[in-house]
Amino acid sequence: MTTKKTSSGRTTPKKDRPPPAPSFREILDMKEPNRLVITLCVRPALTDALGLAHQQLAVEDQYMARLRVGIVVERAKGVVIDEDDETMALSSAIAKHDQAKAARDAAQAAVDESSFTFVLQALGNTKLDELMRRDEHLPTRDQQDAFKKRLKALGKPQNEEILYNDVTFPPALVAACCIAVLPGRRHVTDIVPSEIPDDLPISPEEATEMWESDQWSRGELGVLSGGAWSVNEAAS
C-alpha cells in the first residue's frame, strides 16, 4: 500500500490499484474441463457385508445411548444404582460398540480394496456432438417408432425424435469420457496429473463388452453412463 498527501499536508494511505481483469483469451486458456469420479466395487458380497456392519453399529449406538439416558433418568428419580453394576453395563456396551465399529471399518477396508474409481471428463460440445452423430450411434427406425409409441401413450406430441442409439451410444460415451480407472475409492480433488494415462483406459470394444456382460448390472452401467452424461451437461 502506498501513501499520498492531502491538501492539509497530512499523509493518508492510498489503496493499490487492483490487478487488471484477464482478457477473454486468458479465460479461455484458463478453463479446465469438468471432471467427476464414480467408484464401483467389483465384489458385491463385500458391499452387502458392509451394509450389515453399518446396521449392527447403528444398533450398538442406539443401545449405548438408551443405556446412558436410562441411568440419568433413574438417578433423577432418586433410584439408587449400584456403581459396580453401572460400570459393568457401560463397559459391556462400550466393548460391543467398539467391536461393531472395528467390524464396520474392516468391512469398509475390504470394499475399498475391491473398488475402482472411474475418472470421467467432459468431451466438450463439439466432440460430444461428433460422437453422437456417428453412423453407428444413430437411432434405428425401430427405436424411433418405439419412442413415438411411448410419447403417444403419455399423451405427448409425437414430433420429437431420439438423438442417439440407446444401445450403442452409452458404452461409447463412457469409453470416450473415462480418462482413468484407479484402484480404491478416490475423490476428484485427490487425483494428480501423473495418474492420468496418455491413452484412454477403456476401448469402445471393452465398453461394449461390459454392457453385454452378465457380471455388470443395469444399475452399475446406468451409474457410469449417467455420470458420463452428467459430466458433459454440468456447469461449473
N, C-alpha and C positions, 0 to 999 in steps of 0.2 A: 504494500500500500504506500502510495506517495502522499506528499502534503502540498498545500497551496496557501498563499497568503490572502487574507480578506482585505477589504478596504480600510479596516481599522488597524491593519498591521499584524493581526493575530494569525497564527498558523493553524490550519484545520486539516484533518485527514482528507485525502482525496481518493475516492474509490477507483481502483484499477478498472480499466475497460474490460468487459467480458470478451472471451475469445471469439473470433468470427465464426458465424454459423457455417457448417460444412456445406459444400456445393452438393447438388443432387448427384453429380458424378461420384463424389466421395461416398454418398449414402448408398448408391448402387453397389459400389465396391465393398462396402461395409456389411451389407446384408448377408446373413448366413441362412441356409435352407432349414426348414423346420425338421425336427427330429423327435421321435418318441421311441420308447422301448416297450417290448412285450415279453414277459417271462413265462415260459411254459415248462412244466415238469413232465418228463417222459416216462415216469413210473407212477401212474395214478394211484396205486395202492398206498404209496407214501403220503400222498395228499389226503387220502381217506384217514390214515393213521394220525396225521397232523390235526385233522378236524376233531377226531375223538380226543386227542390230547388237550386241545383247546377246551372242549366241553368238560373234561374232568377237572381242569384247572379252574374253570368257572364254578364248578360245584364246590371245590375246596375253598375258593374265595368267599362264596356265599355262606358256607358253613362257619368259617372263621369269623366273618362279620357278625352273623347271628349269635355266635358264642360270646363275642365281646359285648354286644349290645345286651344280651341276656344277663351277663354278670353285672353290668351297670344298672340295669333295671332292678335286679334282685337287691343290690345294695341300697338303691334308692327307697325300696320298700322296707328296708331295715332287716332284711334276711341275712342271717349270719352264714357266710360261706367259708368253708374250711380252706385255708390258704394252700394246703398241700393238694387238695382236690382241684382247686382252681389252676394251680401251676401245672399239674399233670394234664388237665384237659387242654389248656392252652398249648403246652409243649407238644402234645399229640397232634393237635390241629395244625400247628406250625410245621411239624415234621411232614405230615401228609401234604400240606400245601407246597413245601419245598420239593418233595418228591414229584408232585404233579408238574411243578414248574420245570424241573430238570427233564422230565419226560417230554414236556412240550418243546423245550429248547433242543433236545436231541432229535425229536421228530422234525423240527424246522430245519436243523442242520442237514438231515438226511434228504429232505425235499430240495434244499438249496444245492446239494451235491449232484442231484439228478435233474437239475433245471438248466435251461439255456435261455439266454436273453437275445431276442431278435431286435436289432437296431434298425429302425425304419427311417428313411429320409425322403422328403418330398422331391418329386421329379422336376417340378416346375411346370408351368402352364402348358408350354409348347410340347415338351416331351410327353406329358400325360395325354394330351390330345393325339399326338402321333401314335402312341401305343394303343389307345382306344380305337383308332381308325384303321389299324392294320386289318387286312382281309380276314385273317384267322380269328379276329375278335369281333367281327361284325355279327349282329344277331341274325339267327336263321329265320326263315319265314314261319316255321312252327312256333318259335319263341315269340315273334311279333303277334301271331294270331292268339296265342295263349295269353299274352299281356293284354290284348284288346278285350278278350273274354272276361278277364278279371276286372277291367275297367267297367265293362257293361254290367257285370254282376254288382259292382259297387255304385252303379248309377252315375258314373263319371263320364265326361266327354271322351270319345274314342279316337280323337285326332292326335293323341300323344303316341310316341314310339320309344321303345327302349334303345339306349345308346350303345350297348355292347352285348356281346355274347356272355351270358351269366355262367357258362360252363368253362370257357377257355380264358376269359379275361381275369377273374380273381387270382388264380395262381400266377399268371403272367405279371400282374401288378405287384404281388408280393415279391416275386423274384427280382423285379426291376427296382423296388424300393428298399429291399433289405441289403444294407451295406456291411453288416457284420452279424455273426452269430457267436456270442461269447458264453463261456461256461459260467454257471452260477446266476444269482439274482443281482442285477445291476441297475443303477439309476442313470438316467441320461447325463447327469452332471458329472458322473464318475468316469466316463469314458474319455480316454485320451487319444489323440490322433494316431499314435503308433499302434493302437489296437484295431484300426480300420484297415483291412487288407486292400491291396491295389485292385484286385478283381472282385466282382460280386460273388458272395459265397454260395448262393443258390442259383443254379441254372434254371431256365424255363422248363427243361425236361424234368429236373428234380422236383420242381414245384408242382408240376402236373402229376408226377408220381405220388407226391404227398397227398394231393387231392383225391387220387384214385385209391389210396391205401386204405386197408381195413384198420390200421393202427391209429389213425388220426380221426378224432370225432368231428362231427359237423360244427360243434361248438368251438373247438380249438381252431379249426380252419376259419370259422367266422370271426374269431378274435383277431387272427392275423390279417385277413382281408379287410376287416373293419378298421384295423389300425392303419393299414396302407391307405385306405380312403381318407381316414381322419387326418393323417399327417399331410396329405395333399390339400385338404379342404380347410385346415385350420389357419387362423390368422394370429400371428404372434403379437 
